[in-house]
Amino acid sequence: MSHTITNPGTLHDPTGFGYSHVARASGDLVFIAGQYASGGDGHVTSPDFAAQVDRALENLGTALASAGLGYEDVFQLRTYIVDHDAAKLQVVLERLGRIWGDTPPVQTLLGVAALALPEMLFEIDAIAVARDHS
């Protein structure tokens, strides 16, 4: 199976952190690496949980767009919440509802003790399918 790995210039360069943002497999499957509230330098942009969720979802959209895709092309999400609780879950559900409405993609949500950087409170990755939009 052939694949192409890319890093959109509008997101931080992740190679120094040991990963790439986008991989397309055999032309149709697109894998988006975990997106978090990263600015252009790769550092977390806010200590606020809701702001981190918003920025991570914005970065997810940017990564998808770099592959010619949108949120509607996502069929699987994995979300990671540091110190998961009901209030954080409500924030995530509300934000996902804004994007996907009543038909969200399949999702696995994991409550975790920590993520890659100590400031990270939320991370989301996705698998999307490139399909004909005509």
DAKALIN-V541987 format. One line per field, one symbol per residue. ss: DSSP state (2 for helix, 1 for strand, 0 for the rest). psi: psi as a letter, one per 20 degrees, with the letter a starting at -180 (. if undefined). A space follows every 50 residues. Layout:
# DAKALIN-V541987
ss->???
psi->???
This chain:
# DAKALIN-V541987
ss->00111100000002222000011110001111111001000001000022 22222222222222220000222111111111000222222222222222 0000011111110000000001111111100000
psi->pqqppropiirqoihijkrrgppppkhgpppprppalqahjiqpiqipgg hggggghghggggghhjkrrhiipipqpqppplprhghggggggghhhgi cjmrrqqppppqhrahqhipiqqprqprpprpj.
